[in-house]
Amino acid sequence: MAEVEALVSPLVEQPDDPVGDAVCVFIAELLNTATVELSYHRTGDEPARALLPSSLVVAESSAEVLDGWITTITVGFGDGTISRVESIPESLRALPEAALRAAQAFRHSTAGASGKLSPSVLRALRDTVIVELLSYHQGWAKPGCASTELLAETLEYLIELSGARVESRNLTHGVVITDAISDEPRLSVPYPSGLRDAKRSPLLFDGIRSVLLVDPHGRARTELQANRPERLHPSATSGPSVERDFVDRGSLVALATRQLGGIGFFLREDRSIWTFLDGQPLVIRRSEHWSAFPLWLAKAIGKAIGGGRAVDLIVSASLMVSIRSGGAIFGIVDDPSHLDGIVAVKDRYDLRNESDVDAMRPETRLHHLIDGSDLDAQTLARLGELDGATILDRDGRLLAYGAILSSSDSEHEGARTAAAKSLSHHALAVLKVSEDGDITVFRQGQPIVTLLPSGNAR
């Protein structure tokens, strides 16, 4: 679980700072496994020393938010988490500075009788932290680049659309703010104000078949169509293919940000708002809550177990399952023999050729119809959504799918959780995806970290 620490010298009075408390709690919720330290010192005095060792610190920033006080936010990861400093993407390391800038904007907000900010102020504060975070991407805070006002207005527009319906269905919308279009427009259409009264605009630029491109000055310029993604930028390197299921049809926005640069927003039909940088989802807004997409998960697990192709496969497959209904258990073992006595022979894909053809069970016959060679993440996600566990070796070879694992602990906790814990005693790592979309990593019978909590994946 994330932790928030408040540090202040015992010789000085700690300032009353509900805004500082709120932004630190928000950072901890975003990163989930992080330790966030909030410290104060008088202007001109020596700063308080952080409790986290410098080797575990991801980012730190200081600013005068309260008159006469310097506020410092330090973000790091303890030794007990699977995340590591080098695993966290650069795009999230601006969080402390972004949080302090947001805090300065809300510095005069007052707490109620409970000592906490009102829900409406908290929502606005959290949205502002995200806007400030996005504004730092690739120097966007420089003059002439997209302003925080444009990002804030775009987010507000998407929130408005998320509550609207057309023909009894929820809207989708995709927009990318990019400087890839350098010529001056013949007609200036401000975004989003110029489209608010045009009810067809979200239908035309639905983020699935077409994405609206907006320049950093806030002018809507043209569209990028799904069937002609190379038309605007034919010389761009598209990079690895975008897994369409990975972002549930938001892949066009992802592709646009990969090819053209900039910041992409995608409003999904489930009313969640996804932000994209460089072709990857960064943060997700769902039911007024934000989650950081765990892009660092594969790197962190890979380092913990010594690498192997299977890590990227099961992480990608887990993320695909987490944004759809259902759940899954994915495991990586160092040696197939570790499954002996744990997984029934009928569920062992790697042993399919060792059975007597005449005595072969129906489940084993199915193994001969499955193409498990050179697995990709989408195939793995499809297998993983079957009841039971899907297990690979370190090199990504399929060993079992739909494997039913019994556990004596299933009476005291969910069957999927108990099975994941049991398998993790024999595996290098196990990822369990719950029906709510949470992803929990197990090692040696213990949950190490839970990502995308509270169903925010959906």
LUMLO-220620 format. One line per 2 residues: number of its first residue (from 1); their letters; for each residue x, y, z of C-alpha. Coordinates in nm, 3 decimals, padded with zeros to 5 digits, always signed. Layout:
residues N
NUM	a	X:Y:Z | ...
This chain:
residues 458
1	ma	+00.000:+00.000:+00.000 | +00.112:+00.357:-00.059
3	ev	+00.230:+00.557:+00.239 | +00.231:+00.928:+00.317
5	ea	+00.469:+01.070:+00.575 | +00.463:+01.425:+00.717
7	lv	+00.800:+01.557:+00.829 | +00.861:+01.878:+01.019
9	sp	+01.127:+01.988:+01.261 | +01.017:+01.932:+01.621
11	lv	+01.143:+02.283:+01.704 | +00.894:+02.460:+01.478
13	eq	+00.518:+02.458:+01.453 | +00.384:+02.250:+01.166
15	pd	+00.174:+02.461:+00.928 | -00.189:+02.380:+00.866
17	dp	-00.182:+02.265:+00.505 | -00.484:+02.060:+00.391
19	vg	-00.393:+02.125:+00.026 | -00.042:+01.985:+00.074
21	da	-00.185:+01.682:+00.252 | -00.434:+01.627:-00.029
23	vc	-00.183:+01.639:-00.316 | +00.049:+01.398:-00.135
25	vf	-00.234:+01.151:-00.078 | -00.317:+01.186:-00.447
27	ia	+00.039:+01.105:-00.557 | +00.037:+00.801:-00.332
29	el	-00.290:+00.684:-00.487 | -00.156:+00.737:-00.840
31	ln	+00.163:+00.539:-00.787 | +00.002:+00.296:-00.541
33	ta	+00.326:+00.145:-00.408 | +00.508:+00.472:-00.348
35	tv	+00.611:+00.633:-00.022 | +00.536:+01.006:-00.035
37	el	+00.698:+01.237:+00.219 | +00.568:+01.587:+00.289
39	sy	+00.808:+01.813:+00.476 | +00.824:+02.182:+00.572
41	hr	+01.088:+02.426:+00.682 | +01.088:+02.798:+00.739
43	tg	+01.210:+03.011:+00.450 | +01.585:+03.052:+00.495
45	de	+01.622:+02.754:+00.732 | +01.783:+02.421:+00.655
47	pa	+01.536:+02.173:+00.503 | +01.424:+01.867:+00.693
49	ra	+01.610:+01.549:+00.594 | +01.399:+01.292:+00.410
51	ll	+01.350:+00.955:+00.575 | +01.386:+00.770:+00.244
53	ps	+01.745:+00.683:+00.143 | +01.850:+00.877:-00.166
55	sl	+01.892:+00.551:-00.359 | +01.516:+00.487:-00.330
57	vv	+01.399:+00.839:-00.420 | +01.225:+00.877:-00.756
59	ae	+01.166:+01.252:-00.751 | +01.167:+01.549:-00.516
61	ss	+01.059:+01.910:-00.549 | +01.031:+02.216:-00.324
63	ae	+00.838:+02.542:-00.348 | +00.703:+02.821:-00.130
65	vl	+00.336:+02.733:-00.126 | +00.250:+02.881:+00.214
67	dg	+00.383:+03.223:+00.306 | +00.709:+03.184:+00.498
69	wi	+00.727:+02.808:+00.445 | +00.906:+02.588:+00.195
71	tt	+00.709:+02.273:+00.115 | +00.900:+01.967:-00.009
73	it	+00.744:+01.657:-00.161 | +00.963:+01.347:-00.190
75	vg	+00.850:+01.035:-00.375 | +01.026:+00.701:-00.350
77	fg	+00.983:+00.328:-00.320 | +01.080:+00.114:-00.024
79	dg	+01.280:-00.207:-00.043 | +00.966:-00.417:-00.002
81	ti	+00.799:-00.310:-00.329 | +00.843:-00.458:-00.670
83	sr	+00.880:-00.111:-00.821 | +01.226:+00.040:-00.840
85	ve	+01.356:+00.389:-00.908 | +01.489:+00.300:-01.252
87	si	+01.158:+00.138:-01.346 | +00.941:+00.450:-01.312
89	pe	+00.898:+00.632:-01.647 | +01.032:+00.984:-01.679
91	sl	+00.684:+01.109:-01.762 | +00.576:+01.045:-01.400
93	ra	+00.881:+01.193:-01.230 | +00.743:+01.544:-01.259
95	lp	+00.463:+01.455:-01.015 | +00.607:+01.638:-00.708
97	ea	+00.666:+01.958:-00.907 | +00.325:+01.932:-01.073
99	al	+00.160:+01.876:-00.734 | +00.329:+02.183:-00.586
101	ra	+00.221:+02.400:-00.880 | -00.136:+02.279:-00.832
103	aq	-00.109:+02.342:-00.458 | -00.004:+02.701:-00.526
105	af	-00.317:+02.752:-00.732 | -00.533:+02.616:-00.447
107	rh	-00.331:+02.763:-00.160 | -00.622:+02.971:-00.031
109	st	-00.866:+02.680:-00.023 | -00.989:+02.616:+00.330
111	ag	-01.080:+02.293:+00.500 | -01.413:+02.222:+00.660
113	as	-01.484:+02.122:+01.017 | -01.332:+01.782:+00.947
115	gk	-01.001:+01.941:+00.855 | -01.032:+01.817:+00.496
117	ls	-01.112:+01.986:+00.167 | -01.460:+01.948:+00.024
119	ps	-01.513:+01.674:-00.237 | -01.559:+01.930:-00.516
121	vl	-01.234:+02.107:-00.430 | -01.052:+01.773:-00.406
123	ra	-01.173:+01.673:-00.753 | -01.061:+02.003:-00.901
125	lr	-00.726:+01.984:-00.723 | -00.655:+01.633:-00.851
127	dt	-00.752:+01.722:-01.206 | -00.519:+02.022:-01.182
129	vi	-00.227:+01.803:-01.071 | -00.279:+01.589:-01.382
131	ve	-00.295:+01.895:-01.608 | +00.028:+02.028:-01.458
133	ll	+00.190:+01.686:-01.500 | +00.095:+01.669:-01.868
135	sy	+00.218:+02.024:-01.929 | +00.574:+01.916:-01.844
137	hq	+00.590:+01.650:-02.115 | +00.868:+01.721:-02.365
139	gw	+00.900:+02.086:-02.268 | +00.536:+02.176:-02.311
141	ak	+00.566:+02.435:-02.036 | +00.782:+02.651:-02.267
143	pg	+00.635:+02.964:-02.430 | +00.454:+02.886:-02.756
145	ca	+00.365:+02.531:-02.655 | +00.035:+02.397:-02.532
147	st	-00.074:+02.584:-02.221 | -00.211:+02.438:-01.903
149	el	-00.531:+02.629:-01.985 | -00.573:+02.434:-02.309
151	la	-00.509:+02.103:-02.135 | -00.751:+02.195:-01.856
153	et	-01.023:+02.299:-02.102 | -00.975:+01.977:-02.299
155	le	-01.010:+01.767:-01.986 | -01.318:+01.963:-01.877
157	yl	-01.476:+01.908:-02.220 | -01.413:+01.534:-02.202
159	ie	-01.567:+01.522:-01.855 | -01.874:+01.698:-01.996
161	ls	-01.896:+01.449:-02.284 | -01.862:+01.156:-02.044
163	ga	-02.200:+01.249:-01.898 | -02.369:+01.286:-02.237
165	rv	-02.546:+01.022:-02.446 | -02.642:+01.011:-02.814
167	es	-02.901:+00.765:-02.941 | -02.905:+00.584:-02.604
169	rn	-02.530:+00.518:-02.600 | -02.234:+00.681:-02.434
171	lt	-02.005:+00.898:-02.644 | -01.643:+00.836:-02.730
173	hg	-01.399:+01.106:-02.840 | -01.032:+01.121:-02.935
175	vv	-00.811:+01.429:-02.955 | -00.435:+01.479:-02.985
177	it	-00.271:+01.813:-02.907 | +00.043:+01.823:-03.123
179	da	+00.278:+02.068:-03.294 | +00.316:+01.839:-03.598
181	is	+00.108:+02.072:-03.819 | +00.315:+02.386:-03.874
183	de	+00.122:+02.577:-04.144 | -00.125:+02.850:-04.052
185	pr	-00.492:+02.750:-04.083 | -00.725:+02.920:-04.329
187	ls	-01.003:+02.899:-04.071 | -00.946:+02.920:-03.698
189	vp	-01.168:+02.685:-03.498 | -01.089:+02.708:-03.125
191	yp	-01.089:+02.382:-02.932 | -01.293:+02.286:-02.743
193	sg	-01.513:+02.597:-02.734 | -01.568:+02.596:-03.111
195	lr	-01.704:+02.241:-03.100 | -01.923:+02.254:-02.791
197	da	-02.231:+02.357:-02.987 | -02.156:+02.117:-03.273
199	kr	-02.322:+01.800:-03.147 | -02.175:+01.595:-03.431
201	sp	-01.815:+01.663:-03.334 | -01.770:+01.375:-03.087
203	ll	-01.939:+01.142:-03.338 | -01.704:+01.250:-03.619
205	fd	-01.390:+01.232:-03.405 | -01.478:+00.928:-03.197
207	gi	-01.118:+00.820:-03.126 | -01.189:+00.486:-03.292
209	rs	-01.226:+00.570:-03.662 | -01.094:+00.926:-03.646
211	vl	-00.892:+01.143:-03.408 | -00.909:+01.524:-03.403
213	lv	-00.572:+01.700:-03.418 | -00.535:+02.029:-03.230
215	dp	-00.230:+02.257:-03.242 | -00.062:+02.397:-02.928
217	hg	-00.249:+02.727:-02.977 | -00.577:+02.547:-02.923
219	ra	-00.691:+02.546:-03.287 | -00.865:+02.238:-03.424
221	rt	-00.680:+02.155:-03.747 | -00.776:+01.826:-03.911
223	el	-00.839:+01.457:-03.846 | -00.627:+01.144:-03.850
225	qa	-00.829:+00.854:-03.988 | -00.786:+00.496:-03.875
227	nr	-00.782:+00.366:-04.231 | -00.513:+00.615:-04.340
229	pe	-00.283:+00.669:-04.041 | +00.018:+00.749:-04.261
231	rl	-00.147:+01.031:-04.456 | -00.037:+01.315:-04.229
233	hp	+00.304:+01.181:-04.139 | +00.421:+00.929:-04.401
235	sa	+00.786:+00.944:-04.296 | +00.716:+00.875:-03.931
237	ts	+00.844:+00.556:-03.775 | +00.541:+00.378:-03.640
239	gp	+00.740:+00.158:-03.404 | +00.595:-00.162:-03.256
241	sv	+00.237:-00.236:-03.350 | -00.025:-00.101:-03.113
243	er	-00.221:-00.381:-02.947 | -00.579:-00.280:-03.021
245	df	-00.727:-00.478:-02.735 | -00.465:-00.331:-02.502
247	vd	-00.638:+00.006:-02.495 | -00.985:-00.109:-02.594
249	rg	-01.003:+00.073:-02.926 | -00.801:+00.373:-02.804
251	sl	-00.515:+00.247:-03.015 | -00.569:+00.517:-03.278
253	va	-00.496:+00.787:-03.020 | -00.193:+00.591:-02.907
255	la	-00.069:+00.562:-03.266 | -00.120:+00.934:-03.328
257	tr	+00.089:+01.033:-03.026 | +00.359:+00.786:-03.128
259	ql	+00.381:+00.920:-03.482 | +00.308:+01.289:-03.430
261	gg	+00.415:+01.347:-03.070 | +00.205:+01.548:-02.829
263	ig	-00.058:+01.454:-02.576 | -00.358:+01.238:-02.657
265	ff	-00.692:+01.205:-02.481 | -00.943:+00.926:-02.538
267	lr	-01.289:+00.917:-02.384 | -01.399:+00.554:-02.380
269	ed	-01.757:+00.437:-02.397 | -01.734:+00.331:-02.032
271	rs	-01.681:+00.703:-01.950 | -01.319:+00.665:-01.850
273	iw	-01.068:+00.918:-01.986 | -00.726:+00.790:-02.094
275	tf	-00.423:+01.010:-02.159 | -00.145:+00.901:-02.394
277	ld	+00.217:+01.006:-02.435 | +00.451:+00.858:-02.697
279	gq	+00.205:+00.585:-02.785 | +00.150:+00.464:-02.429
281	pl	-00.130:+00.527:-02.179 | -00.007:+00.732:-01.883
283	vi	-00.296:+00.810:-01.649 | -00.663:+00.712:-01.646
285	rr	-00.961:+00.902:-01.500 | -01.248:+00.680:-01.394
287	se	-01.544:+00.790:-01.181 | -01.357:+01.105:-01.069
289	hw	-01.054:+00.898:-00.963 | -00.714:+00.886:-01.132
291	sa	-00.473:+00.593:-01.168 | -00.128:+00.587:-01.324
293	fp	-00.100:+00.313:-01.585 | +00.170:+00.070:-01.460
295	lw	+00.413:+00.103:-01.752 | +00.700:+00.014:-01.520
297	la	+00.556:-00.321:-01.418 | +00.732:-00.534:-01.682
299	ka	+01.071:-00.379:-01.612 | +01.033:-00.419:-01.237
301	ig	+00.924:-00.784:-01.257 | +01.191:-00.860:-01.514
303	ka	+01.461:-00.731:-01.283 | +01.315:-00.919:-00.987
305	ig	+01.317:-01.259:-01.161 | +01.617:-01.216:-01.387
307	gg	+01.444:-01.128:-01.714 | +01.304:-01.341:-01.994
309	ra	+01.057:-01.293:-02.279 | +00.768:-01.420:-02.065
311	vd	+00.766:-01.105:-01.850 | +00.655:-00.868:-02.125
313	li	+00.401:-01.123:-02.247 | +00.222:-01.179:-01.918
315	vs	+00.228:-00.810:-01.822 | +00.076:-00.707:-02.157
317	as	-00.181:-00.988:-02.137 | -00.270:-00.891:-01.779
319	lm	-00.328:-00.530:-01.880 | -00.548:-00.642:-02.169
321	vs	-00.759:-00.857:-01.939 | -00.777:-00.583:-01.675
323	ir	-00.957:-00.343:-01.910 | -01.213:-00.604:-02.008
325	sg	-01.453:-00.810:-01.802 | -01.337:-01.129:-01.635
327	ga	-01.008:-01.216:-01.469 | -00.699:-01.431:-01.509
329	if	-00.397:-01.591:-01.344 | -00.063:-01.579:-01.526
331	gi	+00.252:-01.747:-01.395 | +00.617:-01.783:-01.496
333	vd	+00.819:-02.085:-01.384 | +01.191:-02.142:-01.419
335	dp	+01.155:-02.510:-01.506 | +00.850:-02.706:-01.633
337	sh	+00.926:-02.980:-01.379 | +00.819:-02.736:-01.106
339	ld	+00.462:-02.797:-01.220 | +00.477:-03.171:-01.157
341	gi	+00.216:-03.258:-00.898 | +00.080:-02.901:-00.910
343	va	-00.084:-02.895:-01.252 | -00.274:-03.197:-01.384
345	vk	-00.122:-03.365:-01.689 | -00.441:-03.299:-01.886
347	dr	-00.383:-02.924:-01.845 | -00.018:-02.939:-01.952
349	yd	+00.018:-02.804:-02.303 | +00.389:-02.892:-02.306
351	lr	+00.306:-03.261:-02.240 | +00.039:-03.293:-02.508
353	ne	+00.251:-03.527:-02.723 | +00.331:-03.762:-02.439
355	sd	-00.020:-03.901:-02.400 | -00.148:-04.220:-02.560
357	vd	-00.362:-04.109:-02.852 | -00.626:-04.377:-02.787
359	am	-00.654:-04.288:-02.419 | -00.628:-03.913:-02.468
361	rp	-00.869:-03.695:-02.269 | -01.086:-03.439:-02.454
363	et	-00.890:-03.155:-02.289 | -00.565:-03.296:-02.420
365	rl	-00.706:-03.324:-02.771 | -00.781:-02.950:-02.756
367	hh	-00.412:-02.880:-02.693 | -00.336:-03.009:-03.042
369	li	-00.572:-02.750:-03.192 | -00.422:-02.452:-03.009
371	dg	-00.133:-02.270:-03.180 | +00.089:-02.197:-02.880
373	sd	+00.405:-02.142:-03.081 | +00.554:-01.792:-03.076
375	ld	+00.288:-01.659:-02.838 | +00.174:-01.299:-02.861
377	aq	+00.004:-01.103:-02.584 | -00.343:-01.113:-02.741
379	tl	-00.338:-01.492:-02.771 | -00.213:-01.519:-02.414
381	ar	-00.490:-01.288:-02.290 | -00.748:-01.504:-02.471
383	lg	-00.617:-01.819:-02.304 | -00.585:-01.644:-01.971
385	el	-00.953:-01.552:-01.960 | -01.043:-01.921:-01.936
387	dg	-01.098:-02.057:-01.586 | -00.769:-02.161:-01.428
389	at	-00.408:-02.052:-01.460 | -00.200:-01.988:-01.770
391	il	+00.167:-02.068:-01.718 | +00.478:-01.996:-01.926
393	dr	+00.844:-02.072:-01.885 | +01.093:-01.787:-01.863
395	dg	+01.140:-01.783:-02.244 | +00.769:-01.741:-02.311
397	rl	+00.685:-02.101:-02.405 | +00.333:-02.209:-02.313
399	la	+00.328:-02.482:-02.048 | -00.036:-02.484:-01.936
401	yg	-00.363:-02.296:-01.973 | -00.694:-02.341:-01.796
403	ai	-00.500:-02.520:-01.523 | -00.709:-02.574:-01.210
405	ls	-00.501:-02.530:-00.897 | -00.643:-02.648:-00.567
407	ss	-00.565:-02.470:-00.242 | -00.666:-02.524:+00.119
409	ds	-00.686:-02.145:+00.162 | -00.974:-02.112:-00.083
411	eh	-01.222:-02.143:+00.205 | -01.087:-01.822:+00.360
413	eg	-01.037:-01.611:+00.046 | -01.138:-01.600:-00.320
415	ar	-01.054:-01.910:-00.523 | -00.852:-01.707:-00.776
417	ta	-00.648:-01.539:-00.500 | -00.585:-01.869:-00.324
419	aa	-00.477:-02.034:-00.650 | -00.242:-01.746:-00.732
421	ks	-00.082:-01.765:-00.389 | -00.043:-02.141:-00.416
423	ls	+00.114:-02.121:-00.763 | +00.354:-01.846:-00.653
425	hh	+00.530:-02.094:-00.419 | +00.647:-02.281:-00.728
427	al	+00.674:-01.994:-00.978 | +00.909:-01.701:-01.029
429	av	+00.615:-01.461:-01.037 | +00.237:-01.478:-01.061
431	lk	+00.002:-01.203:-01.178 | -00.363:-01.227:-01.078
433	vs	-00.619:-01.010:-01.256 | -00.943:-00.974:-01.062
435	ed	-01.288:-00.926:-01.212 | -01.266:-00.561:-01.100
437	gd	-00.954:-00.509:-01.308 | -00.700:-00.505:-01.022
439	it	-00.362:-00.664:-01.101 | -00.187:-00.826:-00.802
441	vf	+00.167:-00.960:-00.821 | +00.244:-01.263:-00.600
443	rq	+00.583:-01.408:-00.510 | +00.653:-01.689:-00.263
445	gq	+00.294:-01.696:-00.143 | +00.268:-01.325:-00.070
447	pi	+00.103:-01.037:-00.257 | +00.379:-00.790:-00.346
449	vt	+00.177:-00.510:-00.502 | -00.172:-00.438:-00.636
451	ll	-00.202:-00.212:-00.938 | -00.497:-00.027:-01.092
453	ps	-00.693:-00.064:-00.765 | -01.062:+00.006:-00.696
455	gn	-01.167:-00.104:-01.043 | -01.009:+00.205:-01.202
457	ar	-00.891:-00.006:-01.493 | -01.248:-00.003:-01.613
